[in-house]
């Protein structure tokens, strides 16, 4: 089965390769950097939801 990667419409760079891509496969959420697609991080929906919630609340703003 082919993995269908999605990236944000806010991706930047000349070729849109300055972004994170996400996909769902085999019950897991997969993340990768578009400029290094061979490295894939696997997580669950619950863990991704917790991370996104923290990001929306500004918990990681000091990294940007």
C-alpha positions in Angstrom: 0.0 0.0 0.0 1.3 3.4 -1.0 1.7 6.0 1.8 -0.1 9.3 1.0 2.0 12.1 2.6 0.3 15.4 3.4 2.0 18.7 4.0 0.8 22.1 5.1 -0.1 24.7 2.5 2.2 27.0 4.6 5.2 25.0 3.5 8.0 27.2 2.3 11.2 26.9 0.3 11.7 27.1 -3.5 10.3 23.7 -4.0 8.0 23.5 -0.9 10.5 21.3 0.9 10.8 23.2 4.1 8.1 21.4 6.0 7.0 18.4 7.9 4.8 15.8 6.2 2.2 13.6 7.9 0.5 10.4 6.9 -1.6 7.7 8.4 -0.5 4.1 7.8 -1.2 0.9 9.6 -3.0 2.6 12.5 -0.1 4.9 13.1 0.6 8.6 12.4 3.9 9.0 10.5 5.9 12.2 10.4 8.9 13.1 8.2 10.8 16.1 7.0 10.4 16.8 3.3 14.1 17.3 2.8 15.0 14.1 4.6 12.2 11.7 3.7 14.0 8.5 4.7 13.7 9.3 8.4 10.2 8.6 9.6 8.9 9.2 13.1 5.9 7.0 14.2 3.4 8.0 16.8 -0.3 7.6 17.8 -3.2 9.8 17.2 -3.5 10.5 21.0 0.2 11.6 21.3 -0.1 13.8 18.2 -3.3 15.3 19.5 -1.5 16.1 22.9 1.4 17.7 21.1 -0.7 19.8 18.8 -2.8 20.9 21.8 0.4 22.1 23.5 1.6 23.8 20.3 -1.7 25.7 20.0 -1.4 26.8 23.6 2.1 28.2 23.0 4.0 25.6 25.0 6.8 25.4 22.4 6.9 29.0 21.3 10.4 29.4 22.8 11.8 27.0 20.1 10.6 29.2 17.2 
